Amino acid sequence: MTLNPYDILIRPLLTEKITNIRDSKNCVSFIVSRKASRIDIGLAVEAILKVKVEAVNVMNVKGKPKRQGRFIGRRPHWKKAIVTLKEGEKVDLYESA
């Protein structure tokens, strides 16, 4: 099953740790669809951002349990992808205006 590239990449992930990795190792990070594989994610990044991908690392993140008084719920599970770009490639996605 092939997914649309815009359905695979949900949104960029911006944290302090990801920013340090981006500066030191030329990586970008995204929250992606839970159905997507490494190959799908790499092809989606190449298609949407017009860059060359060297490697894709994927992590499944479990949602945290949350309480509202005596009721216990859970935040949804999600998938994180850290995409390493080839040497010389750059994404202007994170630059402010």
Backbone atoms as SQL, in Angstrom:
CREATE TABLE atoms (id INTEGER PRIMARY KEY, chain TEXT, resi INTEGER, resn TEXT, atom TEXT, x REAL, y REAL, z REAL);
INSERT INTO atoms VALUES
  (1, 'A', 1, 'MET', 'N', 0.841, -1.175, 0.000),
  (2, 'A', 1, 'MET', 'CA', 0.000, 0.000, 0.000),
  (3, 'A', 1, 'MET', 'C', 0.890, 1.242, 0.000),
  (4, 'A', 2, 'THR', 'N', 0.719, 2.104, -0.972),
  (5, 'A', 2, 'THR', 'CA', 1.493, 3.330, -1.034),
  (6, 'A', 2, 'THR', 'C', 0.625, 4.488, -0.562),
  (7, 'A', 3, 'LEU', 'N', 1.219, 5.339, 0.224),
  (8, 'A', 3, 'LEU', 'CA', 0.535, 6.505, 0.747),
  (9, 'A', 3, 'LEU', 'C', 0.985, 7.746, -0.008),
  (10, 'A', 4, 'ASN', 'N', 0.144, 8.752, -0.001),
  (11, 'A', 4, 'ASN', 'CA', 0.479, 10.047, -0.561),
  (12, 'A', 4, 'ASN', 'C', 1.593, 10.657, 0.299),
  (13, 'A', 5, 'PRO', 'N', 2.633, 11.266, -0.290),
  (14, 'A', 5, 'PRO', 'CA', 3.712, 11.850, 0.522),
  (15, 'A', 5, 'PRO', 'C', 3.217, 12.875, 1.535),
  (16, 'A', 6, 'TYR', 'N', 2.165, 13.593, 1.211),
  (17, 'A', 6, 'TYR', 'CA', 1.629, 14.596, 2.139),
  (18, 'A', 6, 'TYR', 'C', 0.840, 13.952, 3.273),
  (19, 'A', 7, 'ASP', 'N', 0.434, 12.690, 3.123),
  (20, 'A', 7, 'ASP', 'CA', -0.211, 11.958, 4.210),
  (21, 'A', 7, 'ASP', 'C', 0.815, 11.288, 5.108),
  (22, 'A', 8, 'ILE', 'N', 2.021, 11.070, 4.619),
  (23, 'A', 8, 'ILE', 'CA', 3.062, 10.424, 5.412),
  (24, 'A', 8, 'ILE', 'C', 3.666, 11.407, 6.408),
  (25, 'A', 9, 'LEU', 'N', 4.084, 12.580, 5.943),
  (26, 'A', 9, 'LEU', 'CA', 4.679, 13.589, 6.822),
  (27, 'A', 9, 'LEU', 'C', 3.564, 14.412, 7.439),
  (28, 'A', 10, 'ILE', 'N', 3.365, 14.277, 8.731),
  (29, 'A', 10, 'ILE', 'CA', 2.287, 15.005, 9.400),
  (30, 'A', 10, 'ILE', 'C', 2.728, 16.418, 9.754),
  (31, 'A', 11, 'ARG', 'N', 3.855, 16.531, 10.468),
  (32, 'A', 11, 'ARG', 'CA', 4.387, 17.859, 10.787),
  (33, 'A', 11, 'ARG', 'C', 5.834, 17.731, 11.226),
  (34, 'A', 12, 'PRO', 'N', 6.611, 18.830, 11.119),
  (35, 'A', 12, 'PRO', 'CA', 7.982, 18.784, 11.609),
  (36, 'A', 12, 'PRO', 'C', 7.998, 18.752, 13.128),
  (37, 'A', 13, 'LEU', 'N', 9.027, 18.175, 13.673),
  (38, 'A', 13, 'LEU', 'CA', 9.185, 18.068, 15.116),
  (39, 'A', 13, 'LEU', 'C', 10.268, 19.042, 15.548),
  (40, 'A', 14, 'LEU', 'N', 9.915, 19.988, 16.411),
  (41, 'A', 14, 'LEU', 'CA', 10.855, 21.017, 16.850),
  (42, 'A', 14, 'LEU', 'C', 11.016, 20.940, 18.359),
  (43, 'A', 15, 'THR', 'N', 12.134, 20.392, 18.794),
  (44, 'A', 15, 'THR', 'CA', 12.491, 20.366, 20.204),
  (45, 'A', 15, 'THR', 'C', 13.939, 20.831, 20.328),
  (46, 'A', 16, 'GLU', 'N', 14.357, 21.071, 21.541),
  (47, 'A', 16, 'GLU', 'CA', 15.733, 21.524, 21.753),
  (48, 'A', 16, 'GLU', 'C', 16.734, 20.438, 21.359),
  (49, 'A', 17, 'LYS', 'N', 16.423, 19.197, 21.685),
  (50, 'A', 17, 'LYS', 'CA', 17.312, 18.086, 21.344),
  (51, 'A', 17, 'LYS', 'C', 17.406, 17.905, 19.826),
  (52, 'A', 18, 'ILE', 'N', 16.288, 17.987, 19.133),
  (53, 'A', 18, 'ILE', 'CA', 16.272, 17.856, 17.674),
  (54, 'A', 18, 'ILE', 'C', 17.050, 19.007, 17.029),
  (55, 'A', 19, 'THR', 'N', 16.946, 20.209, 17.592),
  (56, 'A', 19, 'THR', 'CA', 17.685, 21.351, 17.052),
  (57, 'A', 19, 'THR', 'C', 19.193, 21.126, 17.153),
  (58, 'A', 20, 'ASN', 'N', 19.655, 20.558, 18.271),
  (59, 'A', 20, 'ASN', 'CA', 21.087, 20.260, 18.416),
  (60, 'A', 20, 'ASN', 'C', 21.532, 19.192, 17.427),
  (61, 'A', 21, 'ILE', 'N', 20.712, 18.167, 17.215),
  (62, 'A', 21, 'ILE', 'CA', 21.032, 17.121, 16.240),
  (63, 'A', 21, 'ILE', 'C', 21.051, 17.694, 14.821),
  (64, 'A', 22, 'ARG', 'N', 20.108, 18.573, 14.534),
  (65, 'A', 22, 'ARG', 'CA', 20.035, 19.182, 13.202),
  (66, 'A', 22, 'ARG', 'C', 21.297, 19.976, 12.900),
  (67, 'A', 23, 'ASP', 'N', 21.795, 20.717, 13.883),
  (68, 'A', 23, 'ASP', 'CA', 22.991, 21.525, 13.674),
  (69, 'A', 23, 'ASP', 'C', 24.258, 20.677, 13.559),
  (70, 'A', 24, 'SER', 'N', 24.354, 19.607, 14.339),
  (71, 'A', 24, 'SER', 'CA', 25.599, 18.835, 14.359),
  (72, 'A', 24, 'SER', 'C', 25.647, 17.733, 13.305),
  (73, 'A', 25, 'LYS', 'N', 24.515, 17.086, 12.999),
  (74, 'A', 25, 'LYS', 'CA', 24.526, 15.919, 12.111),
  (75, 'A', 25, 'LYS', 'C', 23.739, 16.081, 10.819),
  (76, 'A', 26, 'ASN', 'N', 23.235, 17.291, 10.529),
  (77, 'A', 26, 'ASN', 'CA', 22.477, 17.564, 9.303),
  (78, 'A', 26, 'ASN', 'C', 21.251, 16.651, 9.199),
  (79, 'A', 27, 'CYS', 'N', 20.433, 16.649, 10.253),
  (80, 'A', 27, 'CYS', 'CA', 19.221, 15.828, 10.302),
  (81, 'A', 27, 'CYS', 'C', 17.995, 16.721, 10.446),
  (82, 'A', 28, 'VAL', 'N', 16.865, 16.229, 9.984),
  (83, 'A', 28, 'VAL', 'CA', 15.575, 16.850, 10.226),
  (84, 'A', 28, 'VAL', 'C', 14.665, 15.796, 10.829),
  (85, 'A', 29, 'SER', 'N', 13.641, 16.244, 11.560),
  (86, 'A', 29, 'SER', 'CA', 12.786, 15.300, 12.256),
  (87, 'A', 29, 'SER', 'C', 11.327, 15.625, 11.981),
  (88, 'A', 30, 'PHE', 'N', 10.509, 14.571, 11.883),
  (89, 'A', 30, 'PHE', 'CA', 9.094, 14.722, 11.572),
  (90, 'A', 30, 'PHE', 'C', 8.258, 13.780, 12.418),
  (91, 'A', 31, 'ILE', 'N', 7.019, 14.175, 12.669),
  (92, 'A', 31, 'ILE', 'CA', 6.009, 13.246, 13.146),
  (93, 'A', 31, 'ILE', 'C', 5.375, 12.683, 11.887),
  (94, 'A', 32, 'VAL', 'N', 5.342, 11.360, 11.778),
  (95, 'A', 32, 'VAL', 'CA', 4.899, 10.715, 10.551),
  (96, 'A', 32, 'VAL', 'C', 3.726, 9.779, 10.832),
  (97, 'A', 33, 'SER', 'N', 3.105, 9.320, 9.770),
  (98, 'A', 33, 'SER', 'CA', 2.006, 8.367, 9.877),
  (99, 'A', 33, 'SER', 'C', 2.503, 7.059, 10.473),
  (100, 'A', 34, 'ARG', 'N', 1.677, 6.439, 11.302),
  (101, 'A', 34, 'ARG', 'CA', 2.077, 5.183, 11.939),
  (102, 'A', 34, 'ARG', 'C', 2.115, 4.029, 10.946),
  (103, 'A', 35, 'LYS', 'N', 1.514, 4.197, 9.774),
  (104, 'A', 35, 'LYS', 'CA', 1.496, 3.153, 8.753),
  (105, 'A', 35, 'LYS', 'C', 2.717, 3.204, 7.842),
  (106, 'A', 36, 'ALA', 'N', 3.474, 4.297, 7.896),
  (107, 'A', 36, 'ALA', 'CA', 4.575, 4.511, 6.950),
  (108, 'A', 36, 'ALA', 'C', 5.825, 3.727, 7.357),
  (109, 'A', 37, 'SER', 'N', 6.556, 3.237, 6.348),
  (110, 'A', 37, 'SER', 'CA', 7.826, 2.548, 6.574),
  (111, 'A', 37, 'SER', 'C', 8.976, 3.528, 6.343),
  (112, 'A', 38, 'ARG', 'N', 10.196, 3.059, 6.620),
  (113, 'A', 38, 'ARG', 'CA', 11.373, 3.894, 6.394),
  (114, 'A', 38, 'ARG', 'C', 11.486, 4.336, 4.939),
  (115, 'A', 39, 'ILE', 'N', 11.246, 3.418, 4.036),
  (116, 'A', 39, 'ILE', 'CA', 11.356, 3.718, 2.606),
  (117, 'A', 39, 'ILE', 'C', 10.322, 4.759, 2.202),
  (118, 'A', 40, 'ASP', 'N', 9.076, 4.595, 2.693),
  (119, 'A', 40, 'ASP', 'CA', 8.026, 5.568, 2.388),
  (120, 'A', 40, 'ASP', 'C', 8.389, 6.953, 2.900),
  (121, 'A', 41, 'ILE', 'N', 8.940, 7.016, 4.112),
  (122, 'A', 41, 'ILE', 'CA', 9.299, 8.303, 4.713),
  (123, 'A', 41, 'ILE', 'C', 10.424, 8.965, 3.921),
  (124, 'A', 42, 'GLY', 'N', 11.449, 8.203, 3.545),
  (125, 'A', 42, 'GLY', 'CA', 12.548, 8.759, 2.763),
  (126, 'A', 42, 'GLY', 'C', 12.086, 9.292, 1.413),
  (127, 'A', 43, 'LEU', 'N', 11.236, 8.548, 0.728),
  (128, 'A', 43, 'LEU', 'CA', 10.716, 9.004, -0.566),
  (129, 'A', 43, 'LEU', 'C', 9.829, 10.233, -0.415),
  (130, 'A', 44, 'ALA', 'N', 9.056, 10.309, 0.670),
  (131, 'A', 44, 'ALA', 'CA', 8.194, 11.470, 0.899),
  (132, 'A', 44, 'ALA', 'C', 9.017, 12.727, 1.158),
  (133, 'A', 45, 'VAL', 'N', 10.091, 12.599, 1.936),
  (134, 'A', 45, 'VAL', 'CA', 10.951, 13.761, 2.214),
  (135, 'A', 45, 'VAL', 'C', 11.629, 14.229, 0.928),
  (136, 'A', 46, 'GLU', 'N', 12.113, 13.287, 0.126),
  (137, 'A', 46, 'GLU', 'CA', 12.739, 13.670, -1.143),
  (138, 'A', 46, 'GLU', 'C', 11.747, 14.337, -2.081),
  (139, 'A', 47, 'ALA', 'N', 10.503, 13.853, -2.117),
  (140, 'A', 47, 'ALA', 'CA', 9.500, 14.417, -3.021),
  (141, 'A', 47, 'ALA', 'C', 9.034, 15.798, -2.570),
  (142, 'A', 48, 'ILE', 'N', 8.807, 15.975, -1.288),
  (143, 'A', 48, 'ILE', 'CA', 8.234, 17.229, -0.801),
  (144, 'A', 48, 'ILE', 'C', 9.299, 18.318, -0.645),
  (145, 'A', 49, 'LEU', 'N', 10.441, 17.982, -0.047),
  (146, 'A', 49, 'LEU', 'CA', 11.451, 18.994, 0.266),
  (147, 'A', 49, 'LEU', 'C', 12.541, 19.134, -0.785),
  (148, 'A', 50, 'LYS', 'N', 12.556, 18.248, -1.780),
  (149, 'A', 50, 'LYS', 'CA', 13.525, 18.307, -2.885),
  (150, 'A', 50, 'LYS', 'C', 14.960, 18.234, -2.381),
  (151, 'A', 51, 'VAL', 'N', 15.236, 17.281, -1.490),
  (152, 'A', 51, 'VAL', 'CA', 16.582, 17.038, -0.967),
  (153, 'A', 51, 'VAL', 'C', 16.887, 15.553, -1.110),
  (154, 'A', 52, 'LYS', 'N', 18.157, 15.190, -0.972),
  (155, 'A', 52, 'LYS', 'CA', 18.578, 13.789, -1.020),
  (156, 'A', 52, 'LYS', 'C', 18.711, 13.257, 0.403),
  (157, 'A', 53, 'VAL', 'N', 18.150, 12.077, 0.636),
  (158, 'A', 53, 'VAL', 'CA', 18.141, 11.462, 1.963),
  (159, 'A', 53, 'VAL', 'C', 19.230, 10.405, 2.034),
  (160, 'A', 54, 'GLU', 'N', 19.996, 10.420, 3.127),
  (161, 'A', 54, 'GLU', 'CA', 21.025, 9.408, 3.342),
  (162, 'A', 54, 'GLU', 'C', 20.509, 8.260, 4.203),
  (163, 'A', 55, 'ALA', 'N', 19.792, 8.574, 5.297),
  (164, 'A', 55, 'ALA', 'CA', 19.308, 7.533, 6.204),
  (165, 'A', 55, 'ALA', 'C', 18.024, 8.005, 6.882),
  (166, 'A', 56, 'VAL', 'N', 17.213, 7.034, 7.309),
  (167, 'A', 56, 'VAL', 'CA', 15.976, 7.321, 8.035),
  (168, 'A', 56, 'VAL', 'C', 15.948, 6.432, 9.278),
  (169, 'A', 57, 'ASN', 'N', 15.812, 7.045, 10.442),
  (170, 'A', 57, 'ASN', 'CA', 15.649, 6.323, 11.699),
  (171, 'A', 57, 'ASN', 'C', 14.238, 6.590, 12.207),
  (172, 'A', 58, 'VAL', 'N', 13.564, 5.531, 12.658),
  (173, 'A', 58, 'VAL', 'CA', 12.158, 5.621, 13.036),
  (174, 'A', 58, 'VAL', 'C', 11.981, 5.112, 14.465),
  (175, 'A', 59, 'MET', 'N', 11.124, 5.802, 15.226),
  (176, 'A', 59, 'MET', 'CA', 10.805, 5.394, 16.589),
  (177, 'A', 59, 'MET', 'C', 9.299, 5.443, 16.802),
  (178, 'A', 60, 'ASN', 'N', 8.754, 4.432, 17.453),
  (179, 'A', 60, 'ASN', 'CA', 7.362, 4.457, 17.879),
  (180, 'A', 60, 'ASN', 'C', 7.327, 4.991, 19.305),
  (181, 'A', 61, 'VAL', 'N', 6.550, 6.052, 19.518),
  (182, 'A', 61, 'VAL', 'CA', 6.472, 6.695, 20.819),
  (183, 'A', 61, 'VAL', 'C', 5.114, 6.372, 21.431),
  (184, 'A', 62, 'LYS', 'N', 5.123, 5.837, 22.636),
  (185, 'A', 62, 'LYS', 'CA', 3.872, 5.527, 23.309),
  (186, 'A', 62, 'LYS', 'C', 3.294, 6.786, 23.936),
  (187, 'A', 63, 'GLY', 'N', 1.967, 6.919, 23.868),
  (188, 'A', 63, 'GLY', 'CA', 1.294, 8.061, 24.463),
  (189, 'A', 63, 'GLY', 'C', 1.309, 7.991, 25.980),
  (190, 'A', 64, 'LYS', 'N', 1.393, 9.137, 26.604),
  (191, 'A', 64, 'LYS', 'CA', 1.452, 9.194, 28.061),
  (192, 'A', 64, 'LYS', 'C', 0.058, 9.017, 28.659),
  (193, 'A', 65, 'PRO', 'N', -0.025, 8.331, 29.791),
  (194, 'A', 65, 'PRO', 'CA', -1.319, 8.282, 30.482),
  (195, 'A', 65, 'PRO', 'C', -1.601, 9.626, 31.149),
  (196, 'A', 66, 'LYS', 'N', -2.838, 10.090, 31.040),
  (197, 'A', 66, 'LYS', 'CA', -3.246, 11.373, 31.620),
  (198, 'A', 66, 'LYS', 'C', -4.512, 11.171, 32.433),
  (199, 'A', 67, 'ARG', 'N', -4.672, 11.992, 33.470),
  (200, 'A', 67, 'ARG', 'CA', -5.844, 11.890, 34.332),
  (201, 'A', 67, 'ARG', 'C', -6.635, 13.176, 34.283),
  (202, 'A', 68, 'GLN', 'N', -7.940, 13.033, 34.383),
  (203, 'A', 68, 'GLN', 'CA', -8.853, 14.158, 34.548),
  (204, 'A', 68, 'GLN', 'C', -9.697, 13.799, 35.759),
  (205, 'A', 69, 'GLY', 'N', -9.240, 14.190, 36.927),
  (206, 'A', 69, 'GLY', 'CA', -9.909, 13.779, 38.149),
  (207, 'A', 69, 'GLY', 'C', -9.709, 12.293, 38.381),
  (208, 'A', 70, 'ARG', 'N', -10.792, 11.560, 38.478),
  (209, 'A', 70, 'ARG', 'CA', -10.673, 10.116, 38.699),
  (210, 'A', 70, 'ARG', 'C', -10.666, 9.317, 37.408),
  (211, 'A', 71, 'PHE', 'N', -10.796, 9.978, 36.280),
  (212, 'A', 71, 'PHE', 'CA', -10.828, 9.296, 34.982),
  (213, 'A', 71, 'PHE', 'C', -9.427, 9.257, 34.381),
  (214, 'A', 72, 'ILE', 'N', -9.028, 8.087, 33.949),
  (215, 'A', 72, 'ILE', 'CA', -7.701, 7.911, 33.364),
  (216, 'A', 72, 'ILE', 'C', -7.849, 7.715, 31.857),
  (217, 'A', 73, 'GLY', 'N', -7.098, 8.496, 31.113),
  (218, 'A', 73, 'GLY', 'CA', -7.081, 8.367, 29.666),
  (219, 'A', 73, 'GLY', 'C', -5.647, 8.244, 29.193),
  (220, 'A', 74, 'ARG', 'N', -5.466, 8.308, 27.905),
  (221, 'A', 74, 'ARG', 'CA', -4.133, 8.168, 27.336),
  (222, 'A', 74, 'ARG', 'C', -4.050, 9.054, 26.103),
  (223, 'A', 75, 'ARG', 'N', -2.902, 9.723, 25.961),
  (224, 'A', 75, 'ARG', 'CA', -2.634, 10.458, 24.731),
  (225, 'A', 75, 'ARG', 'C', -2.334, 9.444, 23.635),
  (226, 'A', 76, 'PRO', 'N', -2.552, 9.827, 22.382),
  (227, 'A', 76, 'PRO', 'CA', -2.351, 8.849, 21.307),
  (228, 'A', 76, 'PRO', 'C', -0.885, 8.475, 21.103),
  (229, 'A', 77, 'HIS', 'N', -0.651, 7.243, 20.632),
  (230, 'A', 77, 'HIS', 'CA', 0.678, 6.805, 20.231),
  (231, 'A', 77, 'HIS', 'C', 1.020, 7.500, 18.917),
  (232, 'A', 78, 'TRP', 'N', 2.322, 7.728, 18.657),
  (233, 'A', 78, 'TRP', 'CA', 2.734, 8.380, 17.422),
  (234, 'A', 78, 'TRP', 'C', 4.101, 7.875, 17.003),
  (235, 'A', 79, 'LYS', 'N', 4.478, 8.205, 15.781),
  (236, 'A', 79, 'LYS', 'CA', 5.734, 7.728, 15.205),
  (237, 'A', 79, 'LYS', 'C', 6.606, 8.930, 14.863),
  (238, 'A', 80, 'LYS', 'N', 7.889, 8.827, 15.246),
  (239, 'A', 80, 'LYS', 'CA', 8.865, 9.885, 15.013),
  (240, 'A', 80, 'LYS', 'C', 9.895, 9.390, 14.018),
  (241, 'A', 81, 'ALA', 'N', 10.278, 10.245, 13.069),
  (242, 'A', 81, 'ALA', 'CA', 11.304, 9.893, 12.090),
  (243, 'A', 81, 'ALA', 'C', 12.393, 10.959, 12.110),
  (244, 'A', 82, 'ILE', 'N', 13.650, 10.506, 12.224),
  (245, 'A', 82, 'ILE', 'CA', 14.802, 11.398, 12.113),
  (246, 'A', 82, 'ILE', 'C', 15.484, 11.065, 10.792),
  (247, 'A', 83, 'VAL', 'N', 15.503, 12.042, 9.899),
  (248, 'A', 83, 'VAL', 'CA', 15.993, 11.851, 8.535),
  (249, 'A', 83, 'VAL', 'C', 17.338, 12.544, 8.402),
  (250, 'A', 84, 'THR', 'N', 18.375, 11.779, 8.058),
  (251, 'A', 84, 'THR', 'CA', 19.706, 12.328, 7.826),
  (252, 'A', 84, 'THR', 'C', 19.830, 12.689, 6.355),
  (253, 'A', 85, 'LEU', 'N', 20.217, 13.934, 6.095),
  (254, 'A', 85, 'LEU', 'CA', 20.365, 14.414, 4.722),
  (255, 'A', 85, 'LEU', 'C', 21.793, 14.190, 4.248),
  (256, 'A', 86, 'LYS', 'N', 21.955, 14.073, 2.936),
  (257, 'A', 86, 'LYS', 'CA', 23.294, 13.901, 2.368),
  (258, 'A', 86, 'LYS', 'C', 24.111, 15.169, 2.540),
  (259, 'A', 87, 'GLU', 'N', 25.414, 15.020, 2.433),
  (260, 'A', 87, 'GLU', 'CA', 26.347, 16.139, 2.606),
  (261, 'A', 87, 'GLU', 'C', 26.025, 17.243, 1.609),
  (262, 'A', 88, 'GLY', 'N', 25.930, 18.481, 2.094),
  (263, 'A', 88, 'GLY', 'CA', 25.663, 19.624, 1.236),
  (264, 'A', 88, 'GLY', 'C', 24.186, 19.959, 1.093),
  (265, 'A', 89, 'GLU', 'N', 23.295, 19.089, 1.529),
  (266, 'A', 89, 'GLU', 'CA', 21.854, 19.353, 1.450),
  (267, 'A', 89, 'GLU', 'C', 21.424, 20.167, 2.661),
  (268, 'A', 90, 'LYS', 'N', 20.436, 21.047, 2.459),
  (269, 'A', 90, 'LYS', 'CA', 19.951, 21.888, 3.545),
  (270, 'A', 90, 'LYS', 'C', 18.455, 22.111, 3.347),
  (271, 'A', 91, 'VAL', 'N', 17.725, 22.186, 4.457),
  (272, 'A', 91, 'VAL', 'CA', 16.289, 22.445, 4.427),
  (273, 'A', 91, 'VAL', 'C', 16.036, 23.771, 5.086),
  (274, 'A', 92, 'ASP', 'N', 15.322, 24.670, 4.392),
  (275, 'A', 92, 'ASP', 'CA', 14.994, 25.982, 4.949),
  (276, 'A', 92, 'ASP', 'C', 13.649, 25.953, 5.671),
  (277, 'A', 93, 'LEU', 'N', 13.208, 24.779, 6.052),
  (278, 'A', 93, 'LEU', 'CA', 11.915, 24.610, 6.705),
  (279, 'A', 93, 'LEU', 'C', 11.891, 25.254, 8.079),
  (280, 'A', 94, 'TYR', 'N', 13.008, 25.277, 8.779),
  (281, 'A', 94, 'TYR', 'CA', 13.058, 25.728, 10.147),
  (282, 'A', 94, 'TYR', 'C', 13.488, 27.185, 10.292),
  (283, 'A', 95, 'GLU', 'N', 13.863, 27.821, 9.214),
  (284, 'A', 95, 'GLU', 'CA', 14.355, 29.200, 9.294),
  (285, 'A', 95, 'GLU', 'C', 13.185, 30.148, 9.468),
  (286, 'A', 96, 'SER', 'N', 13.344, 31.143, 10.353),
  (287, 'A', 96, 'SER', 'CA', 12.286, 32.112, 10.563),
  (288, 'A', 96, 'SER', 'C', 12.443, 33.272, 9.585),
  (289, 'A', 97, 'ALA', 'N', 11.353, 33.999, 9.371),
  (290, 'A', 97, 'ALA', 'CA', 11.351, 35.084, 8.385),
  (291, 'A', 97, 'ALA', 'C', 11.916, 36.355, 8.925);
